[in-house]
Each structure stands twice: as structure tokens, then as C-alpha cells.
Amino acid sequence: MTDSGSFDLDVPIKNTARSYWYSFETNAITENLMKQAVKGGPAGGGYSTVGDLHRFALSLINHQLLNSELTSQATSAKPEMLSPNYGYGFSVRGDEGNQIIGHNGAHLGMSAQLNIYRDKGYILAVLGNSPGGAEPIVIATNSLVKQL
């Protein structure tokens, strides 16, 4: 991953998109520069690219990040821990034969989703510079992939 990280908010970073949200104070679409998460904070605040997210997903499923057993543990639901749709850092959704693992993120002016269609062999990485930008694409893709 060459274009991902957490960056200071007060300097422009090469290859990062600006994010926008609707401000009720100004009744206008406004750049989100001053409302972004703090670098390294628990709310995320990380930046990435579709290419880097795709490389991450490939490395995960090809056991280059974790061995096979640890990958399975991280990406499996934990109902015994009252977490039927979540593994260790990954959501686990879908039906038998159409399991989807991944993670999403959103904040004022941005949205993201990484889906790994485990049974179908596809990867979807969506980044948006509006709060709900990724969701319609993810919903449509999930519906299409389910039909395969």
C-alpha cells in the first residue's frame, strides 16, 4: 500500500480528494477540511486509494498478511462473543455461498466500503467524497454479485 496513511490536516496531501458535506449553518455544500478526524485518532481518519484497498484485500485472502488460520479467525463471525456479523476487524455478511467480508467507514463528507466476496472471488473497493456516496454503489454491486 503506497498511497494510504493518516495525515496532518493542515497541509495539502498529494492524491487526496477533498470531502464535502451540506452545512445547515451556511445552507451550502461545504468542504470538510475542519471537521475531519484527527490523525491517529480512534475514529479512523485514514486515507487510502481503491488500488491500495484492492492490494490489501488480495494480500489478506492470499495469506500474505496473516497465515490461513489467523485469516480465518479474523474474518469469521463471533456469535459466541455476541457478534454474529463481525470478526476481528471485519464485518461478515451475506448468505451461504455468498459470504461478504469487509469494512466500511464514513464521516461528514466521505464514505468508503471494502467488500471481499469470499465465495464468489470478487473484491469491491468504493471511495466517495460525500457522506452517502459509496452506499448506492455497494447495494447495487451486492445485488449483482448475489445473482452470479
CNS distance restraints for C-alpha pairs under 8 A (distance, minus, plus):
assign (resid   1 and name CA) (resid  52 and name CA) 4.85 0.50 0.50
assign (resid   1 and name CA) (resid  53 and name CA) 7.68 0.50 0.50
assign (resid   1 and name CA) (resid  55 and name CA) 6.82 0.50 0.50
assign (resid   1 and name CA) (resid  56 and name CA) 7.03 0.50 0.50
assign (resid   2 and name CA) (resid  52 and name CA) 6.82 0.50 0.50
assign (resid   3 and name CA) (resid  15 and name CA) 7.90 0.50 0.50
assign (resid   3 and name CA) (resid  47 and name CA) 7.95 0.50 0.50
assign (resid   3 and name CA) (resid  48 and name CA) 5.96 0.50 0.50
assign (resid   3 and name CA) (resid  49 and name CA) 6.35 0.50 0.50
assign (resid   3 and name CA) (resid  52 and name CA) 6.61 0.50 0.50
assign (resid   4 and name CA) (resid  46 and name CA) 7.24 0.50 0.50
assign (resid   4 and name CA) (resid  47 and name CA) 5.28 0.50 0.50
assign (resid   4 and name CA) (resid  48 and name CA) 4.10 0.50 0.50
assign (resid   4 and name CA) (resid  49 and name CA) 6.64 0.50 0.50
assign (resid   4 and name CA) (resid  52 and name CA) 6.89 0.50 0.50
assign (resid   5 and name CA) (resid  46 and name CA) 5.46 0.50 0.50
assign (resid   5 and name CA) (resid  47 and name CA) 5.35 0.50 0.50
assign (resid   5 and name CA) (resid  48 and name CA) 6.59 0.50 0.50
assign (resid   6 and name CA) (resid  39 and name CA) 5.41 0.50 0.50
assign (resid   6 and name CA) (resid  40 and name CA) 6.37 0.50 0.50
assign (resid   6 and name CA) (resid  45 and name CA) 6.28 0.50 0.50
assign (resid   6 and name CA) (resid  46 and name CA) 4.55 0.50 0.50
assign (resid   6 and name CA) (resid  47 and name CA) 6.05 0.50 0.50
assign (resid   7 and name CA) (resid  13 and name CA) 7.59 0.50 0.50
assign (resid   7 and name CA) (resid  39 and name CA) 5.79 0.50 0.50
assign (resid   7 and name CA) (resid  46 and name CA) 7.44 0.50 0.50
assign (resid   7 and name CA) (resid  47 and name CA) 7.82 0.50 0.50
assign (resid   8 and name CA) (resid  38 and name CA) 7.82 0.50 0.50
assign (resid   8 and name CA) (resid  39 and name CA) 6.07 0.50 0.50
assign (resid   9 and name CA) (resid  33 and name CA) 7.17 0.50 0.50
assign (resid   9 and name CA) (resid  34 and name CA) 7.84 0.50 0.50
assign (resid   9 and name CA) (resid  36 and name CA) 7.64 0.50 0.50
assign (resid   9 and name CA) (resid  38 and name CA) 7.56 0.50 0.50
assign (resid   9 and name CA) (resid  39 and name CA) 7.56 0.50 0.50
assign (resid  16 and name CA) (resid  47 and name CA) 7.55 0.50 0.50
assign (resid  17 and name CA) (resid 129 and name CA) 6.97 0.50 0.50
assign (resid  18 and name CA) (resid  31 and name CA) 6.88 0.50 0.50
assign (resid  18 and name CA) (resid  32 and name CA) 7.37 0.50 0.50
assign (resid  18 and name CA) (resid  33 and name CA) 7.62 0.50 0.50
assign (resid  18 and name CA) (resid 129 and name CA) 6.62 0.50 0.50
assign (resid  19 and name CA) (resid  31 and name CA) 5.83 0.50 0.50
assign (resid  19 and name CA) (resid  32 and name CA) 5.40 0.50 0.50
assign (resid  19 and name CA) (resid  33 and name CA) 7.37 0.50 0.50
assign (resid  19 and name CA) (resid 108 and name CA) 7.86 0.50 0.50
assign (resid  19 and name CA) (resid 109 and name CA) 4.63 0.50 0.50
assign (resid  19 and name CA) (resid 110 and name CA) 5.69 0.50 0.50
assign (resid  19 and name CA) (resid 129 and name CA) 4.50 0.50 0.50
assign (resid  19 and name CA) (resid 130 and name CA) 6.13 0.50 0.50
assign (resid  20 and name CA) (resid  29 and name CA) 6.40 0.50 0.50
assign (resid  20 and name CA) (resid  30 and name CA) 5.41 0.50 0.50
assign (resid  20 and name CA) (resid  31 and name CA) 4.44 0.50 0.50
assign (resid  20 and name CA) (resid  32 and name CA) 5.13 0.50 0.50
assign (resid  20 and name CA) (resid 108 and name CA) 7.23 0.50 0.50
assign (resid  20 and name CA) (resid 109 and name CA) 4.19 0.50 0.50
assign (resid  20 and name CA) (resid 110 and name CA) 7.17 0.50 0.50
assign (resid  20 and name CA) (resid 129 and name CA) 6.23 0.50 0.50
assign (resid  20 and name CA) (resid 130 and name CA) 5.59 0.50 0.50
assign (resid  20 and name CA) (resid 131 and name CA) 7.87 0.50 0.50
assign (resid  21 and name CA) (resid  29 and name CA) 5.49 0.50 0.50
assign (resid  21 and name CA) (resid  30 and name CA) 5.53 0.50 0.50
assign (resid  21 and name CA) (resid  31 and name CA) 6.59 0.50 0.50
assign (resid  21 and name CA) (resid  32 and name CA) 6.46 0.50 0.50
assign (resid  21 and name CA) (resid 108 and name CA) 5.88 0.50 0.50
assign (resid  21 and name CA) (resid 109 and name CA) 4.53 0.50 0.50
assign (resid  21 and name CA) (resid 130 and name CA) 6.24 0.50 0.50
assign (resid  21 and name CA) (resid 131 and name CA) 6.87 0.50 0.50
assign (resid  22 and name CA) (resid  27 and name CA) 7.04 0.50 0.50
assign (resid  22 and name CA) (resid  28 and name CA) 5.73 0.50 0.50
assign (resid  22 and name CA) (resid  29 and name CA) 4.34 0.50 0.50
assign (resid  22 and name CA) (resid  30 and name CA) 6.00 0.50 0.50
assign (resid  23 and name CA) (resid  27 and name CA) 5.56 0.50 0.50
assign (resid  23 and name CA) (resid  28 and name CA) 5.60 0.50 0.50
assign (resid  23 and name CA) (resid  29 and name CA) 6.01 0.50 0.50
assign (resid  23 and name CA) (resid  30 and name CA) 6.14 0.50 0.50
assign (resid  24 and name CA) (resid  28 and name CA) 7.16 0.50 0.50
assign (resid  31 and name CA) (resid 109 and name CA) 7.69 0.50 0.50
assign (resid  32 and name CA) (resid  36 and name CA) 6.49 0.50 0.50
assign (resid  32 and name CA) (resid 108 and name CA) 6.90 0.50 0.50
assign (resid  32 and name CA) (resid 109 and name CA) 6.04 0.50 0.50
assign (resid  35 and name CA) (resid 108 and name CA) 7.25 0.50 0.50
assign (resid  36 and name CA) (resid  45 and name CA) 6.87 0.50 0.50
assign (resid  36 and name CA) (resid 107 and name CA) 7.58 0.50 0.50
assign (resid  36 and name CA) (resid 108 and name CA) 7.53 0.50 0.50
assign (resid  37 and name CA) (resid  41 and name CA) 6.78 0.50 0.50
assign (resid  37 and name CA) (resid  43 and name CA) 6.38 0.50 0.50
assign (resid  37 and name CA) (resid  44 and name CA) 6.64 0.50 0.50
assign (resid  37 and name CA) (resid  45 and name CA) 4.69 0.50 0.50
assign (resid  38 and name CA) (resid  43 and name CA) 7.99 0.50 0.50
assign (resid  38 and name CA) (resid  44 and name CA) 7.99 0.50 0.50
assign (resid  38 and name CA) (resid  45 and name CA) 6.20 0.50 0.50
assign (resid  39 and name CA) (resid  44 and name CA) 7.82 0.50 0.50
assign (resid  39 and name CA) (resid  45 and name CA) 5.93 0.50 0.50
assign (resid  39 and name CA) (resid  46 and name CA) 7.42 0.50 0.50
assign (resid  40 and name CA) (resid  44 and name CA) 6.81 0.50 0.50
assign (resid  40 and name CA) (resid  45 and name CA) 6.84 0.50 0.50
assign (resid  40 and name CA) (resid  46 and name CA) 7.73 0.50 0.50
assign (resid  41 and name CA) (resid  45 and name CA) 6.86 0.50 0.50
assign (resid  48 and name CA) (resid  52 and name CA) 6.36 0.50 0.50
assign (resid  48 and name CA) (resid  53 and name CA) 6.87 0.50 0.50
assign (resid  49 and name CA) (resid  53 and name CA) 6.22 0.50 0.50
assign (resid  49 and name CA) (resid 127 and name CA) 7.62 0.50 0.50
assign (resid  50 and name CA) (resid  54 and name CA) 6.09 0.50 0.50
assign (resid  50 and name CA) (resid 125 and name CA) 5.54 0.50 0.50
assign (resid  50 and name CA) (resid 126 and name CA) 6.67 0.50 0.50
assign (resid  50 and name CA) (resid 127 and name CA) 6.97 0.50 0.50
assign (resid  51 and name CA) (resid  55 and name CA) 6.23 0.50 0.50
assign (resid  52 and name CA) (resid  56 and name CA) 6.10 0.50 0.50
assign (resid  53 and name CA) (resid  57 and name CA) 6.19 0.50 0.50
assign (resid  53 and name CA) (resid 114 and name CA) 7.13 0.50 0.50
assign (resid  53 and name CA) (resid 125 and name CA) 6.39 0.50 0.50
assign (resid  54 and name CA) (resid  58 and name CA) 6.24 0.50 0.50
assign (resid  54 and name CA) (resid 123 and name CA) 6.92 0.50 0.50
assign (resid  54 and name CA) (resid 124 and name CA) 7.61 0.50 0.50
assign (resid  54 and name CA) (resid 125 and name CA) 6.58 0.50 0.50
assign (resid  55 and name CA) (resid  59 and name CA) 6.09 0.50 0.50
assign (resid  56 and name CA) (resid  60 and name CA) 6.13 0.50 0.50
assign (resid  57 and name CA) (resid  61 and name CA) 6.23 0.50 0.50
assign (resid  57 and name CA) (resid 116 and name CA) 6.99 0.50 0.50
assign (resid  57 and name CA) (resid 123 and name CA) 7.26 0.50 0.50
assign (resid  58 and name CA) (resid  62 and name CA) 5.89 0.50 0.50
assign (resid  59 and name CA) (resid  63 and name CA) 6.10 0.50 0.50
assign (resid  59 and name CA) (resid  64 and name CA) 4.95 0.50 0.50
assign (resid  59 and name CA) (resid  65 and name CA) 5.97 0.50 0.50
assign (resid  60 and name CA) (resid  64 and name CA) 6.07 0.50 0.50
assign (resid  60 and name CA) (resid  65 and name CA) 5.49 0.50 0.50
assign (resid  60 and name CA) (resid  66 and name CA) 6.84 0.50 0.50
assign (resid  60 and name CA) (resid  71 and name CA) 7.04 0.50 0.50
assign (resid  61 and name CA) (resid  71 and name CA) 7.47 0.50 0.50
assign (resid  63 and name CA) (resid  67 and name CA) 5.10 0.50 0.50
assign (resid  63 and name CA) (resid  68 and name CA) 5.78 0.50 0.50
assign (resid  63 and name CA) (resid  71 and name CA) 6.86 0.50 0.50
assign (resid  66 and name CA) (resid  70 and name CA) 5.73 0.50 0.50
assign (resid  66 and name CA) (resid  71 and name CA) 5.53 0.50 0.50
assign (resid  67 and name CA) (resid  71 and name CA) 6.04 0.50 0.50
assign (resid  68 and name CA) (resid  72 and name CA) 6.17 0.50 0.50
assign (resid  69 and name CA) (resid  73 and name CA) 6.29 0.50 0.50
assign (resid  70 and name CA) (resid  74 and name CA) 6.06 0.50 0.50
assign (resid  71 and name CA) (resid  75 and name CA) 6.10 0.50 0.50
assign (resid  72 and name CA) (resid  76 and name CA) 5.92 0.50 0.50
assign (resid  73 and name CA) (resid  87 and name CA) 7.16 0.50 0.50
assign (resid  73 and name CA) (resid  88 and name CA) 7.31 0.50 0.50
assign (resid  74 and name CA) (resid  87 and name CA) 5.32 0.50 0.50
assign (resid  74 and name CA) (resid  88 and name CA) 4.51 0.50 0.50
assign (resid  74 and name CA) (resid  89 and name CA) 6.79 0.50 0.50
assign (resid  74 and name CA) (resid  90 and name CA) 6.90 0.50 0.50
assign (resid  75 and name CA) (resid  86 and name CA) 7.78 0.50 0.50
assign (resid  75 and name CA) (resid  87 and name CA) 5.08 0.50 0.50
assign (resid  75 and name CA) (resid  88 and name CA) 6.51 0.50 0.50
assign (resid  75 and name CA) (resid  89 and name CA) 7.68 0.50 0.50
assign (resid  75 and name CA) (resid  90 and name CA) 5.73 0.50 0.50
assign (resid  75 and name CA) (resid  91 and name CA) 7.48 0.50 0.50
assign (resid  75 and name CA) (resid  92 and name CA) 6.87 0.50 0.50
assign (resid  75 and name CA) (resid 101 and name CA) 6.57 0.50 0.50
assign (resid  76 and name CA) (resid  86 and name CA) 7.07 0.50 0.50
assign (resid  76 and name CA) (resid  87 and name CA) 4.89 0.50 0.50
assign (resid  76 and name CA) (resid  88 and name CA) 7.70 0.50 0.50
assign (resid  76 and name CA) (resid  92 and name CA) 6.56 0.50 0.50
assign (resid  77 and name CA) (resid  83 and name CA) 6.48 0.50 0.50
assign (resid  77 and name CA) (resid  84 and name CA) 5.29 0.50 0.50
assign (resid  77 and name CA) (resid  85 and name CA) 5.34 0.50 0.50
assign (resid  77 and name CA) (resid  86 and name CA) 4.79 0.50 0.50
assign (resid  77 and name CA) (resid  87 and name CA) 4.53 0.50 0.50
assign (resid  77 and name CA) (resid  91 and name CA) 7.65 0.50 0.50
assign (resid  77 and name CA) (resid  92 and name CA) 5.88 0.50 0.50
assign (resid  78 and name CA) (resid  82 and name CA) 6.65 0.50 0.50
assign (resid  78 and name CA) (resid  83 and name CA) 4.93 0.50 0.50
assign (resid  78 and name CA) (resid  84 and name CA) 5.42 0.50 0.50
assign (resid  78 and name CA) (resid  85 and name CA) 7.26 0.50 0.50
assign (resid  78 and name CA) (resid  86 and name CA) 6.29 0.50 0.50
assign (resid  78 and name CA) (resid  87 and name CA) 5.78 0.50 0.50
assign (resid  79 and name CA) (resid  83 and name CA) 4.77 0.50 0.50
assign (resid  79 and name CA) (resid  84 and name CA) 4.14 0.50 0.50
assign (resid  79 and name CA) (resid  85 and name CA) 7.63 0.50 0.50
assign (resid  80 and name CA) (resid  84 and name CA) 7.85 0.50 0.50
assign (resid  83 and name CA) (resid  87 and name CA) 7.45 0.50 0.50
assign (resid  84 and name CA) (resid  92 and name CA) 7.99 0.50 0.50
assign (resid  85 and name CA) (resid  91 and name CA) 5.81 0.50 0.50
assign (resid  85 and name CA) (resid  92 and name CA) 4.86 0.50 0.50
assign (resid  85 and name CA) (resid  93 and name CA) 6.03 0.50 0.50
assign (resid  86 and name CA) (resid  90 and name CA) 5.79 0.50 0.50
assign (resid  86 and name CA) (resid  91 and name CA) 4.36 0.50 0.50
assign (resid  86 and name CA) (resid  92 and name CA) 5.23 0.50 0.50
assign (resid  87 and name CA) (resid  91 and name CA) 6.08 0.50 0.50
assign (resid  87 and name CA) (resid  92 and name CA) 6.63 0.50 0.50
assign (resid  89 and name CA) (resid 103 and name CA) 7.55 0.50 0.50
assign (resid  90 and name CA) (resid 101 and name CA) 6.13 0.50 0.50
assign (resid  90 and name CA) (resid 102 and name CA) 5.11 0.50 0.50
assign (resid  90 and name CA) (resid 103 and name CA) 5.51 0.50 0.50
assign (resid  91 and name CA) (resid 100 and name CA) 7.89 0.50 0.50
assign (resid  91 and name CA) (resid 101 and name CA) 5.41 0.50 0.50
assign (resid  91 and name CA) (resid 102 and name CA) 5.31 0.50 0.50
assign (resid  91 and name CA) (resid 103 and name CA) 5.71 0.50 0.50
assign (resid  92 and name CA) (resid  99 and name CA) 7.08 0.50 0.50
assign (resid  92 and name CA) (resid 100 and name CA) 5.88 0.50 0.50
assign (resid  92 and name CA) (resid 101 and name CA) 4.65 0.50 0.50
assign (resid  92 and name CA) (resid 102 and name CA) 6.97 0.50 0.50
assign (resid  93 and name CA) (resid  99 and name CA) 5.83 0.50 0.50
assign (resid  93 and name CA) (resid 100 and name CA) 5.13 0.50 0.50
assign (resid  93 and name CA) (resid 101 and name CA) 6.36 0.50 0.50
assign (resid  94 and name CA) (resid  98 and name CA) 5.55 0.50 0.50
assign (resid  94 and name CA) (resid  99 and name CA) 4.57 0.50 0.50
assign (resid  94 and name CA) (resid 100 and name CA) 5.54 0.50 0.50
assign (resid  95 and name CA) (resid  99 and name CA) 5.66 0.50 0.50
assign (resid  97 and name CA) (resid 119 and name CA) 5.67 0.50 0.50
assign (resid  97 and name CA) (resid 120 and name CA) 7.70 0.50 0.50
assign (resid  98 and name CA) (resid 117 and name CA) 6.76 0.50 0.50
assign (resid  98 and name CA) (resid 118 and name CA) 7.17 0.50 0.50
assign (resid  98 and name CA) (resid 119 and name CA) 5.51 0.50 0.50
assign (resid  98 and name CA) (resid 120 and name CA) 6.61 0.50 0.50
assign (resid  98 and name CA) (resid 146 and name CA) 6.37 0.50 0.50
assign (resid  99 and name CA) (resid 117 and name CA) 5.99 0.50 0.50
assign (resid  99 and name CA) (resid 118 and name CA) 5.66 0.50 0.50
assign (resid  99 and name CA) (resid 119 and name CA) 5.96 0.50 0.50
assign (resid 100 and name CA) (resid 115 and name CA) 6.14 0.50 0.50
assign (resid 100 and name CA) (resid 116 and name CA) 5.52 0.50 0.50
assign (resid 100 and name CA) (resid 117 and name CA) 4.57 0.50 0.50
assign (resid 100 and name CA) (resid 118 and name CA) 5.88 0.50 0.50
assign (resid 100 and name CA) (resid 119 and name CA) 7.90 0.50 0.50
assign (resid 101 and name CA) (resid 115 and name CA) 5.74 0.50 0.50
assign (resid 101 and name CA) (resid 116 and name CA) 5.16 0.50 0.50
assign (resid 101 and name CA) (resid 117 and name CA) 6.59 0.50 0.50
assign (resid 101 and name CA) (resid 118 and name CA) 6.92 0.50 0.50
assign (resid 102 and name CA) (resid 113 and name CA) 7.43 0.50 0.50
assign (resid 102 and name CA) (resid 114 and name CA) 5.17 0.50 0.50
assign (resid 102 and name CA) (resid 115 and name CA) 4.56 0.50 0.50
assign (resid 102 and name CA) (resid 116 and name CA) 5.81 0.50 0.50
assign (resid 103 and name CA) (resid 113 and name CA) 5.92 0.50 0.50
assign (resid 103 and name CA) (resid 114 and name CA) 5.45 0.50 0.50
assign (resid 103 and name CA) (resid 115 and name CA) 6.85 0.50 0.50
assign (resid 104 and name CA) (resid 111 and name CA) 7.61 0.50 0.50
assign (resid 104 and name CA) (resid 112 and name CA) 5.41 0.50 0.50
assign (resid 104 and name CA) (resid 113 and name CA) 4.19 0.50 0.50
assign (resid 104 and name CA) (resid 114 and name CA) 6.23 0.50 0.50
assign (resid 105 and name CA) (resid 111 and name CA) 5.71 0.50 0.50
assign (resid 105 and name CA) (resid 112 and name CA) 5.11 0.50 0.50
assign (resid 105 and name CA) (resid 113 and name CA) 6.47 0.50 0.50
assign (resid 106 and name CA) (resid 110 and name CA) 5.50 0.50 0.50
assign (resid 106 and name CA) (resid 111 and name CA) 4.16 0.50 0.50
assign (resid 106 and name CA) (resid 112 and name CA) 6.19 0.50 0.50
assign (resid 106 and name CA) (resid 131 and name CA) 6.34 0.50 0.50
assign (resid 106 and name CA) (resid 132 and name CA) 7.97 0.50 0.50
assign (resid 107 and name CA) (resid 111 and name CA) 6.51 0.50 0.50
assign (resid 107 and name CA) (resid 131 and name CA) 6.28 0.50 0.50
assign (resid 108 and name CA) (resid 130 and name CA) 7.34 0.50 0.50
assign (resid 108 and name CA) (resid 131 and name CA) 5.60 0.50 0.50
assign (resid 109 and name CA) (resid 129 and name CA) 5.58 0.50 0.50
assign (resid 109 and name CA) (resid 130 and name CA) 4.22 0.50 0.50
assign (resid 109 and name CA) (resid 131 and name CA) 4.64 0.50 0.50
assign (resid 110 and name CA) (resid 127 and name CA) 7.65 0.50 0.50
assign (resid 110 and name CA) (resid 128 and name CA) 5.51 0.50 0.50
assign (resid 110 and name CA) (resid 129 and name CA) 4.37 0.50 0.50
assign (resid 110 and name CA) (resid 130 and name CA) 4.52 0.50 0.50
assign (resid 110 and name CA) (resid 131 and name CA) 4.64 0.50 0.50
assign (resid 110 and name CA) (resid 132 and name CA) 7.38 0.50 0.50
assign (resid 110 and name CA) (resid 133 and name CA) 7.33 0.50 0.50
assign (resid 111 and name CA) (resid 127 and name CA) 5.93 0.50 0.50
assign (resid 111 and name CA) (resid 128 and name CA) 5.02 0.50 0.50
assign (resid 111 and name CA) (resid 129 and name CA) 6.48 0.50 0.50
assign (resid 111 and name CA) (resid 130 and name CA) 6.37 0.50 0.50
assign (resid 111 and name CA) (resid 131 and name CA) 5.34 0.50 0.50
assign (resid 111 and name CA) (resid 132 and name CA) 6.16 0.50 0.50
assign (resid 111 and name CA) (resid 133 and name CA) 6.12 0.50 0.50
assign (resid 111 and name CA) (resid 134 and name CA) 5.69 0.50 0.50
assign (resid 111 and name CA) (resid 135 and name CA) 7.95 0.50 0.50
assign (resid 112 and name CA) (resid 125 and name CA) 7.56 0.50 0.50
assign (resid 112 and name CA) (resid 126 and name CA) 5.51 0.50 0.50
assign (resid 112 and name CA) (resid 127 and name CA) 4.48 0.50 0.50
assign (resid 112 and name CA) (resid 128 and name CA) 6.16 0.50 0.50
assign (resid 112 and name CA) (resid 134 and name CA) 5.79 0.50 0.50
assign (resid 113 and name CA) (resid 124 and name CA) 7.68 0.50 0.50
assign (resid 113 and name CA) (resid 125 and name CA) 5.83 0.50 0.50
assign (resid 113 and name CA) (resid 126 and name CA) 5.27 0.50 0.50
assign (resid 113 and name CA) (resid 127 and name CA) 6.73 0.50 0.50
assign (resid 113 and name CA) (resid 134 and name CA) 6.66 0.50 0.50
assign (resid 113 and name CA) (resid 135 and name CA) 7.96 0.50 0.50
assign (resid 113 and name CA) (resid 138 and name CA) 7.42 0.50 0.50
assign (resid 114 and name CA) (resid 123 and name CA) 7.46 0.50 0.50
assign (resid 114 and name CA) (resid 124 and name CA) 5.70 0.50 0.50
assign (resid 114 and name CA) (resid 125 and name CA) 4.55 0.50 0.50
assign (resid 114 and name CA) (resid 126 and name CA) 6.54 0.50 0.50
assign (resid 115 and name CA) (resid 123 and name CA) 5.76 0.50 0.50
assign (resid 115 and name CA) (resid 124 and name CA) 5.02 0.50 0.50
assign (resid 115 and name CA) (resid 125 and name CA) 6.48 0.50 0.50
assign (resid 116 and name CA) (resid 121 and name CA) 7.53 0.50 0.50
assign (resid 116 and name CA) (resid 122 and name CA) 6.11 0.50 0.50
assign (resid 116 and name CA) (resid 123 and name CA) 4.60 0.50 0.50
assign (resid 116 and name CA) (resid 124 and name CA) 6.45 0.50 0.50
assign (resid 117 and name CA) (resid 121 and name CA) 5.64 0.50 0.50
assign (resid 117 and name CA) (resid 122 and name CA) 5.07 0.50 0.50
assign (resid 117 and name CA) (resid 123 and name CA) 6.03 0.50 0.50
assign (resid 118 and name CA) (resid 122 and name CA) 7.16 0.50 0.50
assign (resid 120 and name CA) (resid 145 and name CA) 7.63 0.50 0.50
assign (resid 120 and name CA) (resid 148 and name CA) 7.83 0.50 0.50
assign (resid 124 and name CA) (resid 138 and name CA) 7.99 0.50 0.50
assign (resid 126 and name CA) (resid 134 and name CA) 5.73 0.50 0.50
assign (resid 126 and name CA) (resid 137 and name CA) 7.61 0.50 0.50
assign (resid 126 and name CA) (resid 138 and name CA) 7.49 0.50 0.50
assign (resid 127 and name CA) (resid 133 and name CA) 7.60 0.50 0.50
assign (resid 127 and name CA) (resid 134 and name CA) 6.03 0.50 0.50
assign (resid 128 and name CA) (resid 132 and name CA) 7.61 0.50 0.50
assign (resid 128 and name CA) (resid 133 and name CA) 4.86 0.50 0.50
assign (resid 128 and name CA) (resid 134 and name CA) 5.42 0.50 0.50
assign (resid 129 and name CA) (resid 133 and name CA) 6.69 0.50 0.50
assign (resid 132 and name CA) (resid 136 and name CA) 7.73 0.50 0.50
assign (resid 133 and name CA) (resid 137 and name CA) 7.79 0.50 0.50
assign (resid 134 and name CA) (resid 138 and name CA) 6.24 0.50 0.50
assign (resid 135 and name CA) (resid 139 and name CA) 6.12 0.50 0.50
assign (resid 136 and name CA) (resid 140 and name CA) 6.15 0.50 0.50
assign (resid 137 and name CA) (resid 141 and name CA) 6.04 0.50 0.50
assign (resid 138 and name CA) (resid 142 and name CA) 5.97 0.50 0.50
assign (resid 139 and name CA) (resid 143 and name CA) 6.30 0.50 0.50
assign (resid 140 and name CA) (resid 144 and name CA) 6.30 0.50 0.50
assign (resid 141 and name CA) (resid 145 and name CA) 6.00 0.50 0.50
assign (resid 142 and name CA) (resid 146 and name CA) 6.03 0.50 0.50
assign (resid 143 and name CA) (resid 147 and name CA) 6.66 0.50 0.50
assign (resid 144 and name CA) (resid 148 and name CA) 6.98 0.50 0.50
